[in-house]
Amino acid sequence: MWSVLAKCAAADLCVQWGGWTLASALKTEMFFDLAGSGTFILLAHLSRRWGGTSYLRQNIQTGLVTAWGLRLGTFLFLRILKDGQDRRFNKVRGSPGTFFVFWTLQAVWVFVTLLPTLILNTQQRDEPLGLRDFAGWGLWALGFVTEAIADQQKWNFKKDPDNVGRFIQHGLWAYSRHPNYLGEILQWWGLFLSASTVMQGAQHLSAASPLFVWFLLRHVSGIPILEKQAAERWGSEVAFQSYVRNTPLLWPVPRR
């Protein structure tokens, strides 16, 4: 297991640092997210091949990671093509050193998030598919559909000229202010749950994967940034104040 994980970590760093070299030379972040999602797919398939087995559970799990990476990577790439830039990089695309940090952190994000699947794909023993597998894959499917619908609803909303300068508050966005992030978190919890079927001992510490995804989105690079931007843009509007007051931040729990 350890040799496969080490080779996956090395491949991860090679892809990200290679991406940084090109992106730094061109001073662009256009393919940053595409490289990230592509690395997920690459490592999932490499770990399955290097693990030397091809059990049904491993094949399904690898396929789900591939489906996630293809959908999200394509969506993010089309979005940046449409927008022309990613505001996260406004102050760093001209600084190779800071840009390097972003690409390296992406390598860490890929490896830690994918760890349950990497561990699963290195297992030499197999177990019959059971309730935990189907519960995990069902949770993944719920998250996948939630994220895809939320992304499409916001894409359609922003594409309508009548919505310029407005914020979305219909569809899934009426139940959570960040339903796309909710879907993302659910997917990685589902993949950990199914992979844990064959885990032993310390391998269960790979639960750090979905916790890491939740922590990043909830407290670091996702929700805090978007909430601040939204407050600066619409914070003085009564409609926005009502939306924030009556719509849960992440989990769609009914408010009193």
C-alpha positions in Angstrom: 0.0 0.0 0.0 2.7 2.5 1.0 4.6 2.2 -2.2 1.5 2.8 -4.3 0.6 5.8 -2.1 4.1 7.2 -2.5 4.0 6.8 -6.3 0.6 8.5 -6.4 1.9 11.4 -4.3 4.9 11.8 -6.6 2.6 11.7 -9.7 0.4 14.3 -8.0 3.2 16.7 -7.4 4.7 16.2 -10.9 1.3 17.2 -12.5 0.8 20.2 -10.3 4.3 21.5 -10.5 4.3 21.0 -14.2 1.1 22.9 -14.4 2.6 25.7 -12.3 5.6 25.9 -14.6 3.3 26.4 -17.6 0.8 28.6 -15.8 3.5 30.8 -14.4 5.1 31.3 -17.7 1.8 32.2 -19.3 0.6 34.1 -16.2 -2.8 32.4 -16.4 -5.0 30.3 -14.1 -7.2 29.1 -17.0 -6.4 25.4 -16.5 -5.9 25.4 -12.7 -9.2 23.7 -11.8 -9.0 21.4 -14.9 -5.6 20.2 -13.8 -6.9 19.5 -10.3 -9.9 17.5 -11.4 -7.8 15.7 -14.0 -5.3 14.7 -11.4 -8.1 13.0 -9.4 -9.0 10.9 -12.3 -5.4 10.1 -13.1 -4.5 9.0 -9.6 -7.7 6.9 -9.2 -6.8 4.9 -12.3 -3.1 4.7 -11.5 -3.7 3.4 -8.0 -6.1 0.8 -9.3 -3.5 -0.4 -11.9 -0.5 -0.2 -9.4 -2.6 -2.0 -6.8 -2.6 -5.1 -9.0 -6.3 -6.0 -8.5 -9.5 -5.1 -10.2 -12.3 -5.9 -7.8 -15.8 -4.7 -8.6 -15.8 -2.3 -5.6 -12.6 -0.7 -6.8 -13.9 -0.4 -10.4 -17.1 1.3 -9.3 -15.3 3.6 -6.9 -12.8 4.6 -9.6 -15.6 5.1 -12.0 -17.4 7.5 -9.6 -14.3 9.5 -9.1 -13.9 9.7 -12.9 -17.6 10.9 -13.3 -17.1 13.5 -10.6 -13.8 14.8 -12.2 -15.2 14.9 -15.7 -18.3 16.8 -14.8 -16.8 19.3 -12.3 -13.6 19.8 -14.3 -15.6 20.5 -17.5 -18.0 22.8 -15.7 -15.2 24.9 -14.1 -13.2 25.1 -17.3 -16.3 26.3 -19.3 -17.0 28.8 -16.5 -13.5 30.3 -16.6 -13.6 30.5 -20.4 -16.8 32.4 -20.1 -15.7 34.7 -17.3 -12.1 35.2 -18.6 -10.5 34.9 -15.2 -10.8 33.6 -11.6 -10.9 36.3 -9.0 -9.0 34.1 -6.5 -5.8 34.7 -8.6 -6.1 38.5 -9.2 -3.2 39.2 -6.9 -1.1 36.1 -7.5 -1.0 35.2 -11.2 2.0 37.6 -11.7 3.9 36.3 -8.7 5.5 32.9 -9.5 6.3 32.2 -5.8 2.7 32.7 -4.6 1.4 30.9 -7.6 3.6 27.9 -6.7 2.0 27.8 -3.3 -1.5 27.6 -4.8 -0.5 24.7 -7.1 1.3 22.9 -4.3 -1.8 23.3 -2.0 -3.9 21.8 -4.9 -1.6 18.8 -4.8 -2.3 18.4 -1.1 -6.0 18.8 -1.7 -6.1 16.1 -4.4 -4.1 13.6 -2.4 -5.9 14.0 1.0 -9.3 14.1 -0.6 -8.7 11.0 -2.7 -7.0 9.0 0.1 -9.9 6.6 0.8 -10.1 5.6 -2.9 -6.3 5.3 -3.1 -6.3 3.0 0.0 -9.2 1.0 -1.4 -7.4 0.5 -4.7 -4.3 -0.9 -3.0 -6.2 -3.6 -1.1 -5.4 -7.2 -2.0 -8.4 -8.7 -0.1 -12.0 -8.3 -1.2 -15.3 -8.4 0.6 -18.8 -9.0 -0.8 -20.7 -5.8 -1.6 -22.9 -4.9 1.3 -25.1 -2.3 2.8 -22.2 0.1 3.5 -21.2 0.1 -0.1 -24.7 0.9 -1.4 -25.3 3.5 1.3 -22.0 5.2 0.3 -22.7 5.1 -3.4 -26.2 6.3 -2.8 -24.9 9.3 -0.7 -22.4 10.0 -3.5 -25.2 10.0 -6.1 -27.3 12.4 -4.0 -24.3 14.7 -3.7 -23.5 14.4 -7.4 -27.0 15.3 -8.5 -27.2 18.1 -5.9 -24.0 19.7 -7.1 -24.8 19.3 -10.8 -28.3 20.8 -10.4 -27.1 23.7 -8.3 -24.2 24.5 -10.7 -26.6 24.4 -13.7 -29.2 26.5 -11.9 -26.6 29.2 -11.1 -25.2 29.0 -14.6 -28.6 29.6 -16.2 -29.4 32.4 -13.7 -26.2 34.3 -14.5 -26.7 33.7 -18.3 -30.0 35.6 -18.2 -29.4 39.3 -18.9 -32.4 40.2 -16.7 -30.4 38.9 -13.7 -27.4 41.1 -14.0 -26.6 42.5 -10.6 -29.0 40.1 -8.8 -28.4 37.1 -6.6 -29.9 33.6 -7.1 -32.4 32.5 -4.5 -34.6 29.9 -6.3 -34.3 26.2 -6.9 -31.9 24.5 -4.6 -30.5 27.9 -3.6 -33.8 28.5 -1.8 -32.9 25.7 0.7 -29.2 26.4 1.1 -27.0 29.4 0.3 -24.3 27.0 -1.0 -26.0 23.8 -2.3 -23.2 23.0 -4.7 -20.7 22.8 -1.7 -23.2 20.6 0.1 -23.2 18.2 -2.8 -19.5 18.2 -2.9 -19.2 17.3 0.8 -21.8 14.5 0.4 -19.9 12.9 -2.4 -16.7 12.5 -0.5 -18.4 11.2 2.6 -20.1 8.6 0.4 -16.8 7.5 -1.2 -15.2 7.2 2.2 -18.1 5.2 3.5 -18.0 2.7 0.7 -14.2 2.4 0.8 -14.2 1.9 4.5 -15.8 -1.6 3.9 -12.3 -3.1 3.4 -10.3 -0.8 5.6 -8.5 -2.0 8.7 -7.0 -0.2 11.7 -5.3 3.1 11.0 -6.7 3.1 7.4 -9.9 4.5 8.9 -8.1 7.7 9.6 -8.7 8.5 5.9 -12.0 9.9 7.2 -9.8 13.0 7.2 -10.8 13.2 3.5 -14.4 14.3 3.8 -13.6 16.3 6.9 -10.9 18.1 5.0 -13.3 18.9 2.2 -15.9 20.2 4.6 -13.3 22.3 6.5 -11.9 23.9 3.3 -15.3 24.7 1.9 -16.8 25.8 5.2 -14.0 27.7 6.8 -11.2 28.5 4.2 -11.5 28.8 0.5 -15.2 28.4 -0.2 -18.1 29.8 1.9 -16.2 32.5 3.8 -14.9 34.2 0.6 -18.3 34.0 -1.2 -20.2 35.2 1.9 -17.9 38.2 2.2 -18.3 39.1 -1.5 -22.1 38.7 -1.3 -22.3 40.9 1.8 -20.2 43.6 0.1 -22.4 43.5 -3.0 -25.9 43.0 -1.7 -25.6 43.5 2.1 -27.6 46.7 2.1 -30.5 45.2 0.2 -33.6 44.2 2.2 -34.2 41.2 0.0 -30.7 39.9 0.5 -30.9 40.4 4.3 -34.1 38.4 4.3 -32.5 35.6 2.2 -29.6 35.3 4.6 -31.9 35.4 7.6 -34.2 32.7 6.3 -32.0 30.4 4.2 -29.5 28.0 5.9 -25.8 28.6 5.1 -25.0 25.1 4.1 -27.2 22.3 5.5 -30.8 22.6 4.5 -32.2 22.4 8.0 -35.6 24.2 8.4 -35.4 27.4 10.5 -37.9 28.4 13.1 
